[in-house]
Amino acid sequence: MKKIKLLLLLLLFLPNLYAISNDKSFSKELTQLPIIEAPVNDKDVFNLYMENSLKEIPVHYKKYLDIPSYEGDYILAAKLPSISSNIKPYIISYVMESGEDDSYLYLFSDNDKVSDKLLIFSYRTTTRGGPGEYGLPVGYRYFNIDKNYSIERRQRFEDETIEIQHYQVNQNGKFKEIPVTSECYNQFPPKDKKKHSSKSLLLSNFQANNYLRSYLEDKNNFYDMTMTLNIEENIFCLNYQQSYPITLNKINTKKFFNNENLYQQQVENFKKVGIDISNELEYITFQNIENTRLTNFLLNGNQAIYMDNKLFFIGENYFAFFWQPKDEELFYE
């Protein structure tokens, strides 16, 4: 009789013991994840994926991640520096055999339980213009997480409008959406309350696609800077949200560079794109742009050359130019 009672007690406690064991093994999986630093964006995470720098989490831990059983053929993850002792952020991607994937920013509590998660990237394609035409990426196509864990994500819809949302992490380990404003536009498309957030910035397809284009081989330097330029109104915009007044002037080229070696180097660089700046050039001066990353690519911290309707960012080690898209180029690339 005693043996039967002991067996019954063992059967009752075994599931709990198994769960505790699984909890510990899941926590161990989290400690073994690679650490990535903030700021970080979707391009950074993609590069980590291509370098095999993300660690795979066994799929049997799906329940600990609130992942539906039908979603994700394998799971890749990395951890970010802790926000506090009880708020630990991770980037976790569910990857399908088709190659499509969903990436989330997770917040875990101090006992490794999910406090909240936010979809930040979702790779999906539809067909633009019918069968055989270009694939149109839709879904969450861009995100940026800064060092203070302010988050921006952008969602592109099939009509090529873009919705921009901002989030912060509150003291309870939850994501809080905050309003997004724009200094770049006066009018915006109407929102569908069932599809769009009341706090987001919604851009029309023209506004979303009217960004400066380039043929840069290495776009990493400018990847997180979507630029728009309105020469007629003397306005330059970054990321659809911040606007900066500009002035356009002409000057003697040698006087502008004030450095013979730089002058000779840039005269040759411009010859390669069919522009002669040996005597005179036009340049743009940006106002109030000091606290942006773009200053790393501006001469004197606030100037860029503007020739032949192209905006040039130049230095001793880089030469990049952008242009305003023509009507036939006003679509997402």
Wavefront OBJ file of the C-alpha trace (Angstrom):
o trace
v 0.000 0.000 0.000
v 2.845 2.404 0.923
v 4.529 1.691 -2.420
v 1.316 2.569 -4.280
v 1.009 5.881 -2.357
v 4.633 6.737 -3.097
v 4.091 5.942 -6.767
v 0.995 8.170 -6.887
v 2.863 11.035 -5.214
v 5.717 10.634 -7.668
v 3.317 10.761 -10.605
v 1.778 13.940 -9.191
v 5.105 15.705 -8.735
v 6.868 14.521 -11.891
v 5.245 17.130 -14.208
v 6.264 19.924 -11.824
v 9.796 18.569 -11.540
v 9.976 18.305 -15.340
v 8.708 21.883 -15.711
v 11.296 23.171 -13.214
v 14.004 21.311 -15.109
v 12.802 22.812 -18.408
v 12.665 26.302 -16.864
v 16.282 25.985 -15.805
v 17.400 24.644 -19.160
v 15.597 27.495 -20.954
v 17.280 30.049 -18.675
v 20.604 28.406 -19.509
v 19.838 28.798 -23.237
v 19.328 32.530 -22.693
v 22.660 32.923 -20.890
v 24.458 31.365 -23.860
v 23.095 33.812 -26.431
v 25.526 36.245 -28.099
v 25.368 39.862 -26.891
v 24.842 42.694 -29.378
v 25.116 46.355 -28.500
v 22.564 49.117 -29.057
v 22.008 51.107 -31.192
v 21.003 48.355 -33.605
v 18.806 48.255 -36.711
v 17.431 45.658 -39.116
v 20.525 45.872 -41.334
v 22.770 45.088 -38.361
v 20.678 42.036 -37.448
v 20.645 40.863 -41.076
v 24.451 41.087 -41.160
v 24.644 39.048 -37.946
v 22.361 36.445 -39.547
v 24.551 36.275 -42.679
v 27.642 35.880 -40.483
v 25.963 33.053 -38.512
v 26.420 35.153 -35.368
v 22.917 34.539 -34.019
v 22.358 31.459 -31.872
v 19.626 28.924 -32.522
v 17.182 28.168 -29.713
v 15.656 24.662 -29.867
v 12.055 24.791 -31.124
v 10.755 22.844 -28.129
v 11.140 26.079 -26.126
v 8.430 27.792 -28.196
v 6.006 27.870 -25.272
v 8.487 29.916 -23.229
v 8.523 32.500 -26.032
v 4.753 32.634 -26.605
v 5.285 31.327 -30.147
v 2.382 29.432 -31.761
v 3.299 25.830 -32.525
v 2.672 26.355 -36.258
v 4.997 29.386 -36.520
v 8.751 29.207 -37.066
v 10.715 26.192 -38.319
v 13.698 27.389 -36.351
v 14.444 30.199 -33.913
v 17.461 32.539 -33.872
v 18.272 34.933 -31.052
v 20.676 37.392 -29.464
v 20.529 39.434 -26.296
v 20.940 43.139 -25.745
v 22.385 44.829 -22.642
v 19.908 44.801 -19.740
v 17.715 47.861 -19.274
v 17.506 47.214 -15.536
v 17.875 44.297 -13.126
v 14.380 43.060 -14.013
v 14.088 44.103 -17.697
v 16.217 42.105 -20.115
v 15.795 42.683 -23.878
v 16.377 40.097 -26.619
v 15.966 40.040 -30.389
v 14.365 36.754 -31.412
v 13.490 35.698 -34.967
v 11.156 32.917 -36.095
v 12.390 31.698 -39.458
v 10.225 29.699 -41.861
v 11.478 27.151 -44.393
v 10.282 29.533 -47.118
v 12.883 32.065 -45.961
v 10.306 34.467 -44.571
v 10.777 35.468 -40.970
v 9.347 37.515 -38.133
v 11.651 39.275 -35.692
v 10.559 40.497 -32.275
v 12.073 42.611 -29.565
v 11.382 40.674 -26.368
v 11.414 41.931 -22.806
v 12.058 39.290 -20.129
v 11.639 39.653 -16.381
v 14.332 38.680 -13.870
v 12.930 35.120 -13.731
v 13.205 34.762 -17.529
v 9.479 35.068 -18.178
v 8.190 37.068 -21.159
v 6.974 40.498 -20.022
v 6.218 41.842 -23.492
v 7.227 41.507 -27.124
v 7.044 43.800 -30.148
v 7.117 42.790 -33.818
v 9.913 44.811 -35.417
v 10.560 43.024 -38.723
v 8.372 40.839 -40.914
v 9.576 39.675 -44.320
v 6.724 39.229 -46.786
v 6.438 39.841 -50.527
v 3.515 40.364 -52.867
v 3.529 40.810 -56.634
v 3.653 44.357 -57.931
v 1.886 44.788 -61.264
v 0.798 41.180 -61.735
v 2.603 37.889 -62.486
v 6.198 38.250 -63.625
v 6.570 41.764 -62.259
v 8.727 43.071 -59.412
v 8.233 41.659 -55.942
v 6.861 44.244 -53.526
v 8.056 43.932 -49.940
v 5.304 44.602 -47.436
v 5.156 44.419 -43.655
v 7.606 45.733 -41.090
v 10.621 46.554 -43.246
v 12.747 48.737 -40.974
v 13.488 49.162 -37.296
v 15.970 51.045 -35.169
v 16.672 50.627 -31.453
v 18.808 53.389 -29.957
v 21.076 53.114 -26.921
v 18.253 54.360 -24.654
v 15.874 51.716 -26.063
v 13.717 54.164 -27.962
v 12.342 52.116 -30.846
v 11.191 53.099 -34.311
v 9.518 50.655 -36.671
v 8.103 51.226 -40.151
v 5.382 49.206 -41.803
v 4.891 49.282 -45.569
v 1.479 48.438 -47.021
v 0.517 47.116 -50.445
v -0.577 50.602 -51.565
v 3.029 51.711 -50.757
v 2.024 53.924 -47.866
v 4.251 53.753 -44.780
v 3.291 53.864 -41.121
v 5.987 54.936 -38.640
v 5.620 54.103 -34.950
v 7.736 54.945 -31.904
v 7.925 52.992 -28.647
v 9.636 53.271 -25.293
v 10.063 50.706 -22.521
v 8.299 51.639 -19.287
v 9.354 50.737 -15.726
v 7.056 47.693 -15.740
v 8.875 46.099 -18.649
v 6.153 46.890 -21.196
v 6.290 48.650 -24.543
v 4.553 52.019 -24.585
v 3.703 53.632 -27.924
v 4.408 57.351 -28.115
v 3.119 59.854 -30.716
v 5.139 60.455 -33.901
v 5.150 63.912 -35.498
v 6.686 65.285 -38.690
v 8.083 68.707 -39.522
v 8.348 67.728 -43.191
v 4.709 67.658 -44.333
v 1.528 69.619 -43.709
v -0.971 67.063 -44.996
v -1.256 63.338 -44.432
v -3.469 60.552 -45.812
v -6.543 59.485 -43.822
v -6.079 56.553 -41.443
v -8.052 53.348 -41.283
v -8.760 52.931 -37.563
v -8.771 49.147 -37.949
v -5.316 49.107 -39.528
v -3.403 52.160 -38.288
v -2.420 53.420 -34.869
v -3.820 56.757 -33.709
v -0.316 57.724 -32.518
v 1.601 56.832 -35.680
v 2.821 58.890 -38.628
v 1.159 57.715 -41.855
v 2.777 58.754 -45.156
v 1.120 58.716 -48.562
v 2.762 56.592 -51.263
v 4.198 59.771 -52.820
v 5.629 60.990 -49.510
v 6.982 57.519 -48.704
v 8.689 57.051 -52.078
v 9.940 60.595 -52.697
v 13.324 59.994 -51.061
v 16.778 60.675 -52.540
v 18.209 57.776 -54.543
v 21.789 56.603 -54.963
v 23.957 53.966 -56.599
v 26.161 53.384 -53.571
v 27.996 50.073 -53.571
v 28.261 50.245 -49.778
v 25.043 51.729 -48.362
v 25.819 50.972 -44.726
v 27.016 54.521 -43.993
v 23.702 56.025 -45.069
v 21.389 53.078 -44.411
v 19.466 54.536 -41.490
v 19.083 57.984 -43.067
v 16.133 58.408 -45.435
v 16.673 61.803 -47.051
v 14.293 64.107 -48.901
v 15.218 67.429 -50.486
v 13.001 70.323 -51.595
v 15.250 72.867 -53.294
v 12.356 75.181 -54.180
v 11.347 75.540 -50.527
v 14.903 75.250 -49.150
v 14.051 72.290 -46.912
v 15.958 69.061 -46.270
v 14.364 66.210 -44.281
v 15.722 63.178 -42.446
v 13.678 60.037 -41.904
v 10.419 61.782 -42.893
v 10.312 63.537 -39.522
v 13.024 66.166 -38.936
v 13.344 69.145 -41.281
v 16.362 71.420 -41.659
v 16.464 74.773 -43.498
v 19.111 74.987 -46.212
v 20.758 77.713 -48.286
v 22.233 77.264 -51.778
v 25.305 79.265 -52.798
v 28.075 79.424 -55.416
v 31.779 79.757 -54.625
v 35.238 79.454 -56.150
v 36.213 75.789 -55.825
v 39.725 76.311 -54.453
v 38.374 78.729 -51.881
v 35.694 76.211 -50.883
v 38.132 73.351 -50.228
v 40.979 75.516 -48.928
v 43.225 72.474 -49.355
v 45.121 71.805 -52.580
v 45.235 68.022 -52.191
v 41.508 67.793 -51.433
v 40.780 70.154 -54.318
v 42.708 68.014 -56.816
v 41.169 64.794 -55.470
v 37.598 66.063 -55.765
v 38.082 67.633 -59.199
v 39.091 64.164 -60.411
v 36.203 62.470 -58.578
v 33.665 64.802 -60.165
v 35.195 64.280 -63.631
v 34.324 60.581 -63.274
v 30.623 61.484 -63.077
v 30.826 64.048 -65.892
v 30.872 67.243 -63.797
v 33.525 69.973 -63.950
v 34.081 71.758 -60.630
v 37.595 73.012 -61.390
v 36.564 76.687 -61.292
v 33.251 77.016 -59.450
v 30.742 74.905 -57.588
v 27.377 75.157 -55.858
v 26.975 73.992 -52.293
v 24.263 73.603 -49.679
v 24.591 74.742 -46.088
v 22.392 72.874 -43.590
v 21.130 74.695 -40.527
v 20.691 73.148 -37.056
v 21.902 69.735 -38.215
v 24.771 69.417 -35.712
v 23.257 66.635 -33.586
v 22.591 64.173 -36.426
v 24.761 61.382 -37.785
v 24.768 63.102 -41.188
v 27.341 65.608 -39.877
v 29.944 62.827 -40.184
v 29.646 63.190 -43.977
v 29.379 66.990 -44.276
v 32.224 69.371 -45.013
v 32.811 71.762 -42.124
v 30.063 69.880 -40.286
v 27.203 71.461 -42.266
v 27.967 71.628 -46.015
v 27.518 69.404 -49.073
v 28.055 70.053 -52.788
v 24.992 70.354 -55.032
v 25.723 70.041 -58.758
v 23.671 68.846 -61.718
v 20.645 68.312 -59.422
v 22.659 65.878 -57.327
v 23.651 66.082 -53.667
v 27.273 65.069 -53.012
v 28.726 63.979 -49.676
v 32.489 63.969 -49.996
v 35.604 63.527 -47.898
v 39.096 62.112 -48.158
v 37.766 58.544 -47.797
v 34.281 58.671 -49.311
v 32.426 60.045 -52.313
v 28.659 59.540 -52.389
v 25.917 61.259 -54.331
v 22.128 61.232 -54.299
v 19.484 62.596 -56.634
v 15.813 63.480 -56.603
v 13.812 60.644 -58.202
v 12.009 61.221 -61.477
v 8.297 60.407 -61.741
v 9.051 56.939 -63.118
v 11.331 56.254 -60.131
v 8.716 57.044 -57.494
v 8.322 53.541 -56.160
v 9.908 51.580 -53.348
v 13.262 49.923 -54.130
l 1 2 3 4 5 6 7 8 9 10 11 12 13 14 15 16 17 18 19 20 21 22 23 24 25 26 27 28 29 30 31 32 33 34 35 36 37 38 39 40 41 42 43 44 45 46 47 48 49 50 51 52 53 54 55 56 57 58 59 60 61 62 63 64 65 66 67 68 69 70 71 72 73 74 75 76 77 78 79 80 81 82 83 84 85 86 87 88 89 90 91 92 93 94 95 96 97 98 99 100 101 102 103 104 105 106 107 108 109 110 111 112 113 114 115 116 117 118 119 120 121 122 123 124 125 126 127 128 129 130 131 132 133 134 135 136 137 138 139 140 141 142 143 144 145 146 147 148 149 150 151 152 153 154 155 156 157 158 159 160 161 162 163 164 165 166 167 168 169 170 171 172 173 174 175 176 177 178 179 180 181 182 183 184 185 186 187 188 189 190 191 192 193 194 195 196 197 198 199 200 201 202 203 204 205 206 207 208 209 210 211 212 213 214 215 216 217 218 219 220 221 222 223 224 225 226 227 228 229 230 231 232 233 234 235 236 237 238 239 240 241 242 243 244 245 246 247 248 249 250 251 252 253 254 255 256 257 258 259 260 261 262 263 264 265 266 267 268 269 270 271 272 273 274 275 276 277 278 279 280 281 282 283 284 285 286 287 288 289 290 291 292 293 294 295 296 297 298 299 300 301 302 303 304 305 306 307 308 309 310 311 312 313 314 315 316 317 318 319 320 321 322 323 324 325 326 327 328 329 330 331 332 333
